[in-house]
Amino acid sequence: MKTFNMGQVPPLTFGAGRIAKVPDIAKELGGGPVLIVADSILAELGVTERLSQGLAAEGIASEVAADVAGEPKEALVDDLCARARDAGAKLVIGLGGGAAMDAAKLVAAIAHTNRPAEDYALAARPLPADGMPAIAIPTTAGTGSEVTRTSVISKNDGHKIWFWGEELMFAQAVLDPELTLSLPSHLTAWTGIDAVAHALEGVTSRSSSPAGQLYGLEALRLLSDALPRAVGDGADLEARGRVLWASTVAGLALHNCNTHMGHNISHALGSLARVHHGLATGLALEVSLPWLVERPDGAENYARAALAMGAEASAAALPEALSNLMRACQIPAELPVECAGVTSAALAVEMKNAANIGMAQNAACAVGDADLDEMAGRMMTLPIASAAA
C-alpha cells in the first residue's frame, strides 16, 4: 500500500449570500483592523464596499486595497505588506480570483516581518509561523487558492516565482456562488478549465494518492457536466455553484498531489507572454496529454480520469475527453495573439528552469530535456488566434 500524507482543509462555508457571514468569521478570528486585498474590478462592481460596510456594521474597521489586476508583481505585494503594517491589520481578506487570494495569503504570512517578498521565494527562507489569519472569498471558480498552501506572483520582469508552506493556508474560506455571476463567459471557461487541470493532474501525477483520487475524480465528474452549462448560461446559479464547489475540490487534489505537465508549460509560457493562466494551462494539457498517455506509466489513473469525464475507462480516451470539454466550453485550440513572438526554444528554456521543472518531474513517467523540447514544440505549433478574435 502506498504511503501518503493528506493536507489540512480549512473550515469552509458554502452557499448563495454567504458573504454576509464574513463579519462573524472575522470576529471569530480576532476582529480587525482588516486589510481587504481585492481585484480592482470588484471595487467598480461595489463588492468591496458591500464587504467593508458589512464589517463596519459589526464594529470592524477595514481598509480596501483593490489593486490587483492580473497576476500580482513583487512590488505590489511589498506595497500591500506596508499598507497592512500602516493600518495595524490583524486580519487579511482575499477577495477575487486566484491572483488576489495568492497575494492576500502571502501578505498575511509575511507583512509583520518587514522583509521583501523575494526573501521567501522558492523557500529561500522559511515562512514565519506567526503570520496573521486570512479569509478567502473567491469570486472566480478555477484556482482553488482558497485551500492550497502555495502562492504564485511575478517578479517585476514578469517571471513567475513560487512560495509554499502551511503558513500560507487560509484560516477560513467563504464560497458564495452569487459572487461569480458577473464573470464573463470566456473567463468562466478559462478559470474553469484551470480547475479541470488541477483535478486531472492531481489524479494522474506521479505523487497521486487516495486523497488526490478522492478529490480529483469528484471534481472531474462535476466540472464535465456543470462547466459547459455555466459557460453557456452565466445566470444559472446552480451550475455556478457546482463549478465553484468543484473548483475548491479540485484545489484539494492540487493541494495533496500537485500538478505536472500542463502547469509546467503554462507557467513557462506565462513568463514569456501575457496570457491567462487558465487558458494557457488548458491548452498545455491538451497538447501534452497525447504524449503522456502513450507511455505505460500511470495508465490506470489516466483511465480513471477518462471515466470520470464521461469517456470509456482507458488511458487512450483521455485526450479526446479533455478536448471535447474544451470545445464544449467554447475554447478553441489556438494560442492568443500575445503568444505570437514566443519561440519553442524560449519556451523550453522556461520549462526547464528551477521554478517550473519540479512540475514536469511530477508527471507519471520520466520526462527528460529532449521530451520538454518536443512538448514546447507541440505547444508553439498551435495556431495563433486572429487579433479580431
SVG drawing of the C-alpha trace seen along z (x, -y; Angstrom):
<svg xmlns="http://www.w3.org/2000/svg" viewBox="-30 -53 48 55">
<polyline fill="none" stroke="black" stroke-width="0.4" points="0.0,0.0 1.3,-3.5 2.4,-5.8 0.9,-9.3 0.0,-12.4 -3.2,-14.3 -3.1,-18.1 -5.4,-20.1 -8.6,-21.6 -9.6,-25.0 -13.2,-25.5 -15.5,-26.3 -18.9,-27.9 -20.8,-27.5 -24.0,-29.0 -25.6,-31.9 -25.4,-35.0 -22.8,-33.6 -20.6,-36.7 -22.9,-38.0 -21.2,-35.6 -17.8,-37.2 -18.2,-39.7 -19.0,-36.8 -16.0,-34.9 -13.8,-37.9 -14.8,-38.3 -14.1,-34.6 -10.6,-35.2 -10.0,-38.2 -11.6,-41.1 -9.8,-44.0 -8.4,-46.1 -8.8,-44.2 -6.9,-44.7 -9.1,-43.6 -6.9,-42.6 -9.2,-42.6 -9.4,-42.6 -9.7,-46.1 -12.9,-45.3 -14.7,-44.3 -14.4,-47.9 -16.1,-49.1 -18.9,-46.5 -19.4,-47.6 -18.5,-44.2 -15.6,-45.6 -17.9,-48.4 -20.6,-45.8 -17.9,-43.8 -16.4,-46.8 -19.9,-48.1 -20.8,-44.7 -17.7,-44.7 -18.3,-48.3 -21.8,-47.3 -20.2,-44.9 -17.6,-47.5 -14.7,-46.1 -12.5,-48.6 -11.2,-47.8 -9.0,-49.2 -9.7,-48.2 -6.7,-47.6 -8.4,-46.9 -5.2,-47.0 -4.9,-43.5 -5.3,-43.4 -3.7,-40.3 -1.0,-38.3 0.4,-40.4 4.0,-41.6 6.6,-41.6 6.3,-45.4 2.6,-45.2 2.9,-42.5 5.6,-44.6 3.3,-47.6 0.4,-45.7 2.6,-44.5 3.4,-48.1 -0.2,-49.0 -1.1,-46.2 1.6,-47.4 0.4,-51.0 -3.2,-50.0 -2.2,-47.9 -4.0,-45.0 -4.8,-41.9 -6.6,-40.0 -6.4,-39.9 -9.2,-39.1 -8.5,-37.9 -11.5,-38.8 -11.3,-37.9 -9.7,-35.4 -6.5,-33.4 -4.3,-36.4 -6.0,-38.4 -6.1,-35.3 -2.4,-34.4 -1.4,-38.0 -3.6,-38.1 -2.3,-34.9 1.3,-35.9 0.7,-39.4 -0.9,-37.8 2.1,-35.5 5.0,-38.0 3.7,-41.5 4.8,-41.8 8.4,-40.8 9.2,-44.0 11.1,-41.8 10.5,-41.9 8.6,-39.0 11.7,-38.0 13.4,-36.8 10.9,-34.0 10.6,-32.9 11.3,-29.3 11.6,-28.6 14.9,-30.5 13.8,-31.5 11.2,-29.7 7.9,-31.5 7.3,-32.8 5.0,-30.8 3.3,-33.8 1.5,-35.5 -1.9,-37.0 -5.1,-34.8 -6.7,-35.3 -10.1,-34.7 -10.5,-33.6 -13.6,-34.8 -13.2,-33.5 -15.1,-35.3 -13.9,-33.1 -14.0,-29.3 -10.7,-27.9 -7.6,-28.3 -8.6,-26.6 -6.2,-29.0 -8.6,-29.1 -7.5,-25.6 -3.8,-25.4 -0.5,-26.2 1.0,-27.9 1.2,-31.4 2.4,-32.5 3.4,-36.0 5.5,-37.6 8.9,-39.2 8.9,-42.7 10.4,-41.3 7.4,-39.0 9.0,-35.7 6.8,-33.7 8.1,-32.9 6.6,-30.4 6.0,-30.4 4.8,-27.4 4.2,-26.2 1.4,-25.5 1.8,-29.1 0.0,-30.2 -3.2,-28.3 -6.3,-30.5 -7.9,-30.3 -11.3,-30.1 -12.9,-30.2 -16.3,-31.6 -17.8,-30.2 -20.6,-32.3 -21.7,-31.4 -23.6,-34.7 -20.2,-36.5 -19.3,-34.5 -22.5,-35.6 -20.8,-38.7 -17.9,-36.6 -18.0,-36.8 -18.4,-33.5 -14.8,-33.4 -13.4,-33.9 -15.8,-31.3 -14.4,-28.9 -10.7,-29.8 -10.9,-29.7 -13.0,-26.5 -10.5,-24.7 -7.8,-25.6 -9.9,-23.7 -10.2,-20.8 -6.4,-20.8 -5.9,-20.8 -8.2,-17.8 -6.8,-15.9 -3.2,-16.5 -3.8,-15.6 -5.4,-12.3 -2.6,-11.4 0.6,-12.8 3.5,-10.7 2.6,-11.8 -1.1,-11.0 -2.6,-9.3 -6.0,-8.2 -6.6,-11.8 -5.9,-13.1 -8.2,-10.4 -10.9,-11.2 -10.9,-14.9 -9.8,-14.9 -12.2,-12.4 -15.2,-14.0 -14.1,-17.4 -13.8,-16.0 -17.3,-14.5 -18.8,-17.8 -16.9,-20.0 -17.5,-17.9 -21.3,-18.5 -21.6,-21.9 -18.8,-23.9 -20.3,-23.9 -23.6,-24.9 -22.1,-27.8 -20.3,-29.0 -23.5,-28.8 -25.7,-30.5 -23.9,-32.6 -27.1,-33.3 -27.5,-29.6 -26.8,-29.8 -27.0,-26.1 -24.3,-25.5 -22.2,-28.3 -22.4,-26.8 -21.4,-23.4 -18.4,-24.8 -17.4,-26.9 -17.6,-23.8 -15.8,-21.7 -13.0,-24.3 -12.4,-24.0 -12.5,-20.2 -10.0,-20.3 -7.9,-22.7 -7.7,-19.9 -6.5,-17.5 -3.8,-20.0 -3.1,-20.6 -2.4,-16.9 -0.8,-15.8 0.5,-18.8 0.4,-19.4 2.6,-18.2 3.0,-18.9 0.0,-21.2 1.2,-23.6 4.9,-23.2 4.1,-24.5 1.6,-27.2 3.7,-28.8 6.6,-28.8 4.5,-30.4 3.1,-32.9 6.7,-34.1 7.1,-34.9 3.7,-36.4 0.7,-38.0 -1.7,-35.0 -4.5,-34.0 -3.2,-31.2 -6.3,-29.0 -6.4,-29.3 -2.7,-28.5 -3.0,-25.5 -5.9,-24.0 -4.1,-24.3 -0.9,-23.0 -2.6,-20.0 -4.4,-19.3 -1.0,-19.4 0.8,-17.2 -1.8,-14.5 -1.4,-12.6 2.3,-12.3 1.8,-11.3 -0.8,-8.6 1.4,-6.9 3.6,-5.8 2.6,-2.9 3.3,-4.8 0.1,-5.9 -2.2,-4.2 -4.7,-3.1 -5.1,-6.7 -5.5,-8.1 -8.3,-5.6 -10.0,-6.6 -9.8,-10.3 -11.3,-9.5 -14.2,-7.6 -14.9,-10.5 -15.1,-12.8 -17.8,-10.6 -15.5,-8.7 -14.6,-5.0 -12.2,-3.8 -9.0,-3.8 -5.9,-6.0 -6.2,-6.5 -9.7,-8.1 -8.5,-10.8 -7.0,-13.3 -10.2,-13.3 -12.3,-13.7 -10.4,-16.8 -10.5,-18.2 -14.3,-17.7 -14.7,-19.5 -12.6,-22.4 -14.7,-22.8 -17.9,-22.5 -16.6,-25.4 -16.0,-27.4 -12.2,-27.3 -10.6,-26.9 -7.3,-25.0 -5.3,-28.2 -2.9,-30.5 -3.8,-34.1 -2.2,-36.8 0.1,-37.7 2.0,-34.5 2.9,-35.3 6.5,-36.2 7.2,-33.2 9.6,-30.6 9.6,-26.9 13.2,-27.2 12.5,-30.1 9.5,-28.1 11.6,-25.0 14.2,-27.1 11.5,-28.4 10.0,-24.9 13.4,-23.7 14.1,-26.5 14.1,-25.9 10.7,-27.5 9.0,-25.1 11.0,-21.9 9.5,-20.3 6.1,-20.2 7.4,-18.2 9.2,-15.8 5.8,-15.1 4.5,-13.5 3.7,-9.8 6.5,-9.0 10.1,-10.2 10.4,-13.5 13.8,-14.5 15.2,-17.6 14.5,-16.3 10.9,-15.5 10.5,-19.0 11.9,-20.3 9.3,-18.2 6.4,-19.4 7.4,-23.0 7.5,-22.5 4.0,-21.0 2.7,-23.9 4.1,-26.5 2.8,-24.8 -0.8,-25.6 -2.3,-28.3 -2.4,-31.9 -5.8,-33.4 -6.6,-36.4 -6.5,-39.8 -10.2,-40.2 -11.0,-37.1"/>
</svg>
